[in-house]
Amino acid sequence: MFKKTTLALTTAGAMAGSCIAVAGTTVDTPLGEFSISANATLATEYIFRGISQTKGDPAIQGGLDIVHESGLYVGMWASNVDFETSDAPVEYDYYVGYSNKLTEELTYDVGWLKYDYPGDDLGNSDLNYSEFYGSLSAYGFKVGINYSDDVNSDNNVVYSYIGYKRDLPYGIGLSMRFGKYDFKDDTFFKDGASKGEDAYYDWYVGVSKEFVGLQFGLAYTQTDLKDEECENFTGNDTHCDANFVASVSKVF
């Protein structure tokens, strides 16, 4: 069963890290100050770690975040999906975490995330899973790791990555990431092989630009999976191909 193990954002420049939005409404309460924000995205495709989640079709996505002044946050995010081996039409992500600074430049982020795929009528009860994540960020660089012990019910999975983002001239944002998706068990088999690979690499480069209150993005994504490995993993040998993803987003 095809799985994902990190926060699920599609907009260019936001494919590895916190789902927290950067704008919203501030509310003062007896428990302190809270920031509440929502986000919406329309993308040409939902690509996650180099692999299509929508069979090449567009995706409509959105989320809600609540952030306390202490750095504690909770949120949810959703997108339509279309898998070969499941008829679940939507993915819901629920997360809680904590983010703060160790120094003026060094920031950390830790949390827990739950993936939920309701509406599956094919009996894939192990489609849902949860994970823990953590990252360190400084000077535009980010290193992170995501861990789950219940992918496909009992497979231990680690996703580790390094990313970088910076501002370019003319208000253009640049972001890059290279990651490794590592399974405890052999997962990526070629036809006729008795033993398969237990990991693959993915990478992306994205640019973004704000215009008329909207965030426009374009990202190039790719993996090192071969066609046979991709078909045996996802059910289709084209889902791991190199892709360009265009998106437009709005934070409320």
C-alpha positions in Angstrom: 0.0 0.0 0.0 1.4 3.4 -1.0 2.2 5.5 2.0 3.6 8.9 2.9 5.5 9.9 6.1 5.8 13.6 6.4 3.7 16.7 6.5 1.7 16.9 3.3 2.1 20.2 1.5 2.1 20.6 -2.2 2.9 24.3 -2.9 6.3 24.9 -4.2 8.8 25.5 -1.4 6.7 23.8 1.3 7.3 20.1 0.9 9.2 19.4 4.0 8.5 21.1 7.3 5.8 22.6 9.4 2.3 23.1 8.1 2.0 26.3 10.1 0.7 29.2 8.0 2.3 32.7 8.3 -0.7 34.9 8.4 -4.0 35.0 10.2 -5.9 36.4 13.1 -4.5 37.0 16.6 -6.7 36.4 19.6 -5.9 37.3 23.2 -7.3 34.8 25.8 -6.7 34.1 29.6 -4.4 31.3 28.4 -2.3 33.7 26.3 -2.2 34.9 22.7 -3.3 32.6 19.9 -2.8 33.0 16.1 -5.5 31.4 13.9 -5.0 31.0 10.2 -6.4 29.0 7.3 -4.9 28.2 3.9 -6.2 27.0 0.6 -4.3 25.6 -2.5 -5.1 24.7 -6.0 -2.4 22.5 -7.6 -2.0 20.8 -11.0 -1.2 17.6 -9.1 -0.6 16.3 -5.6 3.0 15.2 -5.6 4.5 14.0 -2.4 8.2 12.9 -2.1 8.3 12.6 -5.9 5.2 10.4 -6.2 1.8 11.3 -7.5 -1.1 11.1 -5.1 -3.8 12.0 -7.7 -2.8 10.0 -10.8 -1.8 13.2 -12.6 -5.0 15.0 -11.8 -5.3 18.4 -10.0 -5.7 18.7 -6.3 -7.7 21.1 -4.0 -6.2 21.4 -0.6 -6.7 23.4 2.6 -5.8 23.6 6.2 -6.4 25.3 9.6 -3.7 26.1 12.2 -3.9 27.4 15.7 -0.6 28.6 17.2 0.0 29.6 20.9 2.5 32.3 21.7 4.6 29.7 23.5 5.2 27.8 20.3 2.7 25.0 20.8 0.5 24.4 17.7 -2.3 22.2 16.5 -3.8 21.9 13.0 -5.4 19.9 10.3 -4.9 19.7 6.5 -6.8 17.9 3.7 -6.5 17.1 0.0 -8.2 14.9 -2.5 -6.3 11.7 -3.4 -6.7 9.0 -6.0 -4.8 5.7 -5.4 -4.6 2.6 -7.5 -5.3 0.2 -4.6 -7.8 2.3 -2.6 -10.9 4.2 -3.3 -10.5 6.6 -0.4 -11.2 10.1 -2.0 -9.6 12.3 0.6 -6.7 12.5 3.0 -7.0 14.3 6.3 -3.9 15.1 8.4 -4.1 16.1 12.1 -1.0 17.3 13.9 0.2 18.8 17.2 3.7 20.1 17.8 6.0 22.6 19.4 8.4 25.0 17.7 10.8 27.5 19.2 14.3 29.0 19.0 17.5 27.5 20.6 19.5 30.6 19.5 18.7 33.7 17.5 19.3 31.7 14.3 18.6 28.1 15.2 15.0 26.9 15.4 13.6 23.5 16.2 10.2 21.9 15.5 8.9 18.6 17.0 5.5 17.0 16.8 3.1 14.2 16.1 1.0 13.7 12.9 -1.9 11.4 12.1 -2.9 10.5 8.5 -6.5 9.5 7.9 -8.1 8.2 4.7 -11.9 7.9 5.3 -14.3 6.5 2.7 -12.2 3.5 1.6 -14.6 0.6 0.7 -11.9 -1.8 -0.4 -11.0 -3.0 3.1 -7.6 -1.3 3.4 -7.8 -0.8 7.2 -4.0 -0.3 7.4 -4.1 2.7 5.2 -4.2 5.1 8.2 -1.0 5.7 10.2 0.8 8.2 12.5 4.3 9.5 12.8 6.7 11.6 14.9 8.8 14.4 13.3 11.5 16.8 14.2 13.7 19.3 12.5 16.4 22.0 13.0 16.6 25.1 10.9 19.3 27.8 10.6 20.5 30.3 7.9 18.0 28.9 5.4 19.0 25.3 5.8 16.8 22.6 7.4 17.5 19.0 8.4 14.7 16.8 9.6 13.6 13.3 10.3 10.1 11.6 10.4 9.5 8.3 12.0 6.5 5.9 11.9 6.2 2.4 13.3 2.7 1.5 11.8 3.0 2.0 8.1 1.0 -0.8 6.5 0.2 -1.8 10.1 3.7 -2.7 11.3 6.4 -1.4 9.0 9.0 1.0 10.5 9.7 3.9 8.2 12.2 6.8 8.5 12.2 9.8 6.2 15.3 12.0 6.5 16.0 15.1 4.5 18.0 18.3 4.1 16.5 21.4 2.6 17.4 24.9 1.8 15.4 28.1 0.9 16.2 31.7 0.3 14.8 34.9 -1.1 15.9 35.8 -4.6 15.6 39.2 -6.4 12.2 40.5 -7.5 10.4 38.8 -4.6 11.0 35.3 -5.8 11.5 32.5 -3.2 13.7 29.5 -3.9 13.5 26.2 -2.1 15.2 22.8 -2.5 15.2 19.5 -0.7 16.9 16.1 -0.9 15.4 13.2 1.1 15.7 9.5 1.7 12.6 7.3 2.4 13.8 4.2 4.2 11.6 1.1 5.1 12.5 -1.6 7.6 11.3 -4.3 5.1 12.1 -4.7 1.4 9.4 -2.6 -0.4 10.5 -1.7 -3.9 10.6 -4.9 -5.9 11.3 -5.5 -9.6 9.2 -8.1 -11.4 10.5 -11.6 -10.8 12.9 -10.5 -8.0 12.9 -12.4 -4.7 14.5 -9.4 -2.9 13.9 -5.7 -3.4 15.2 -2.4 -2.2 14.1 -0.9 1.1 14.6 2.8 0.3 14.5 5.4 -2.4 15.7 9.0 -2.8 13.6 12.0 -3.9 14.5 15.6 -4.6 12.8 18.8 -5.7 13.5 22.4 -6.6 10.8 25.0 -6.3 10.2 28.7 -6.9 7.4 30.9 -5.6 6.2 34.5 -6.1 3.5 36.5 -4.3 1.2 38.5 -6.6 -2.2 40.2 -6.0 -2.4 38.6 -2.6 -1.8 35.0 -3.8 1.2 32.8 -3.7 2.1 31.2 -7.0 4.5 28.3 -7.1 6.3 26.0 -9.5 8.2 22.9 -8.4 10.2 20.2 -10.2 10.2 16.8 -8.4 11.8 13.4 -9.1 12.8 10.1 -7.5 15.4 7.4 -8.3 12.7 4.6 -8.5 12.7 2.5 -11.6 9.4 1.9 -13.5 9.0 -1.6 -12.2 9.7 -0.6 -8.6 7.2 2.3 -9.0 4.5 0.0 -10.4 4.9 -2.6 -7.7 4.8 0.1 -5.0 2.0 2.4 -6.3 0.2 0.2 -9.0 1.3 2.4 -11.9 4.8 2.9 -13.4 4.2 6.6 -14.2 3.5 7.8 -10.7 7.2 8.2 -9.8 8.2 10.0 -12.9 9.8 13.5 -13.0 7.0 16.1 -12.6 6.4 19.9 -12.7 3.8 21.0 -10.3 2.2 24.5 -10.5 0.1 25.8 -7.6 -1.6 28.9 -6.3 -2.2 29.4 -2.6 -3.9 31.8 -0.2 -3.4 32.2 3.5 -6.4 33.7 5.4 
